[in-house]
Amino acid sequence: MILVISGTNRPGSRTKLVADACYDYLSEVYQGEVRFLTMEDLPDETLGKHMYDKHKMPADLVRIQDELVIPAESWLIISPEYNGSFPGVLKLFVDAISVRRYKETFAGRRAGLIGVASGRAGNLRGLEHLTGFLNYLEVTVFPNKLPVSSIESQIVDGNLKEEAKQTLHNFLNAYLAWHN
C-alpha cells in the first residue's frame, strides 16, 4: 500500500490540491492499494497532551497509525513550505505516532517527497529538513524530490494546469519504479 499524506492542516490548501492530484494518478496507475491522509482531517483532540502516552493515546490516532501508517509500505508526503521548513502539524503527527509501535511504524519504510511553495524554491529547504527527520526514523527517502514552485501560477480555476499534472505524473512514475 502507498499512503499519500497531505502535510498541512490548513483548510483549502494548495498542498491538498497537489496531494489530491497525486492520489488520483496513483489510484489509476498503481496495481496496489493507495490510501489518503490529510493533516486537515485530524480531529483537534488527536494531537493533544495524551498523544505522548501510549496507554492514553486518542483512539483516532491509534486507528490512523494501525490502519493507514503501519500497513503502508511507502509514503508519498506532500509538504508546503512553512517558515523555511515543513509544517509543525506534520512533525507533531510523526512525533505522536513514534511513541507507540515505533519499529513497525518507521523501520524499513520508504517515502517520496513533494514540496509546494509560493516562492521559487518549491520548499527544497523543508524537504531537506524532512529527509533528515525521516532518515533518523529509519525511513528511506526517494532521492529525487519534486519542488513545486510558484504554486499559484500552476493553478487555473481551482485545478492544476496540465503541465503541472504532467510534471507530477513524471515524478510519480519514477517514484513507482523506485517503490517496486
C-alpha positions in Angstrom: 0.0 0.0 0.0 1.1 3.6 -0.7 -0.1 6.2 1.7 -0.4 9.8 0.2 0.0 12.3 3.0 -1.1 16.0 2.7 1.2 17.6 5.3 -0.8 20.6 6.4 -3.9 21.2 8.4 -4.7 24.5 6.7 -8.2 24.2 5.2 -8.5 24.5 1.4 -4.7 24.4 0.9 -2.9 24.3 -2.4 -0.9 21.4 -0.9 -4.1 19.3 -0.7 -4.8 20.2 -4.4 -1.4 18.7 -5.3 -1.9 15.7 -2.9 -5.3 15.0 -4.5 -3.8 15.0 -8.0 -1.1 12.6 -6.8 -3.7 10.3 -5.2 -5.9 10.3 -8.3 -3.0 9.4 -10.6 -1.6 6.7 -8.3 -5.0 5.2 -7.9 -5.2 4.9 -11.7 -1.7 3.5 -12.4 -0.6 1.6 -9.3 -1.6 -2.0 -9.1 -1.8 -2.0 -5.3 -3.8 -0.1 -2.8 -3.5 3.7 -2.4 -4.8 5.5 0.6 -5.0 9.1 1.6 -4.3 11.0 4.8 -4.5 14.7 5.3 -3.5 16.6 8.4 -6.5 18.7 7.8 -8.8 15.9 8.8 -7.1 15.0 12.1 -9.5 15.6 15.0 -8.4 18.5 17.1 -8.0 16.3 20.2 -5.8 13.9 18.4 -2.6 15.9 18.9 -3.1 16.9 22.5 -1.3 16.2 25.7 -2.2 12.5 25.7 -0.5 11.8 22.4 2.8 11.1 24.2 1.3 8.4 26.4 0.9 5.1 24.5 -1.7 4.0 27.0 -3.8 7.1 26.7 -3.4 8.0 23.1 -6.6 9.2 21.4 -8.4 6.3 19.7 -8.4 8.2 16.4 -4.6 8.5 16.4 -4.2 4.8 17.2 -6.7 3.9 14.4 -4.8 6.1 11.9 -1.5 4.6 12.9 -2.8 1.0 12.8 -5.0 1.2 9.7 -3.0 3.7 7.5 0.5 4.4 8.5 1.8 0.9 9.6 0.2 -1.1 6.7 1.7 1.3 4.1 4.9 0.1 2.5 5.6 3.5 1.2 4.5 7.1 1.9 4.2 10.0 -0.5 4.4 13.2 1.5 3.3 16.5 0.0 4.6 19.3 2.2 4.1 23.0 1.9 6.8 25.5 3.0 6.1 26.9 6.4 8.8 29.4 7.6 11.5 27.8 5.5 10.7 24.2 6.6 7.8 21.8 6.8 4.6 22.3 8.9 4.7 21.8 12.6 1.5 19.7 12.5 3.3 17.1 10.3 6.2 17.0 12.8 3.8 16.7 15.7 1.9 13.9 14.0 5.0 11.9 13.4 6.2 12.6 17.0 2.8 11.3 18.3 2.9 8.0 16.4 6.5 7.5 17.4 5.6 6.7 21.0 3.7 3.5 20.1 4.8 0.7 17.8 7.9 2.6 16.8 9.8 0.0 14.7 6.6 -1.2 13.0 5.7 2.3 12.1 9.1 3.5 10.7 11.8 0.9 10.2 12.1 -0.1 6.6 9.5 2.3 5.2 10.1 4.3 2.1 9.0 7.8 1.3 8.7 10.1 -1.7 8.6 13.9 -1.1 7.0 16.7 -2.9 7.3 20.3 -1.8 4.8 23.1 -2.5 5.6 26.8 -2.2 4.6 30.2 -3.5 8.3 31.0 -3.9 10.9 29.9 -6.4 12.5 27.0 -4.4 9.4 24.8 -4.0 10.2 24.1 -0.4 13.6 22.5 -1.1 14.9 23.5 2.4 11.8 22.0 4.0 12.2 18.8 2.0 15.8 18.5 3.2 14.7 19.0 6.8 12.0 16.4 6.3 14.6 14.0 4.7 16.9 14.3 7.7 14.0 13.8 10.1 12.7 10.7 8.3 16.2 9.2 7.9 16.7 9.5 11.6 13.5 7.4 12.0 15.0 4.7 9.6 12.8 5.7 6.7 14.5 5.6 3.3 13.7 8.7 1.2 13.5 8.6 -2.6 16.5 10.6 -3.7 14.5 12.6 -6.3 12.4 15.2 -4.7 9.9 17.3 -6.6 9.7 21.0 -5.7 6.5 22.6 -7.0 7.4 26.3 -7.2 5.2 29.3 -7.7 2.2 27.2 -7.0 -0.3 30.0 -7.7 0.8 30.1 -11.3 0.2 26.3 -11.6 -3.5 26.6 -10.9 -6.3 27.7 -13.1 -10.0 27.8 -12.0 -9.1 25.7 -8.9 -7.4 23.0 -10.8 -3.7 22.2 -11.6 -2.6 23.1 -15.1 -2.0 20.2 -17.5 1.8 20.9 -17.5 1.9 20.8 -13.7 0.0 17.5 -13.8 2.4 16.1 -16.3 5.3 17.0 -14.1 3.6 15.3 -11.2 3.0 12.2 -13.4 6.6 12.0 -14.4 7.8 12.2 -10.8 5.2 9.7 -9.7 6.2 7.2 -12.4 9.9 7.4 -11.2 8.7 7.1 -7.6 6.7 4.0 -8.5 9.7 2.4 -10.3 11.8 3.0 -7.2 9.0 1.8 -4.9 8.7 -1.5 -6.7 
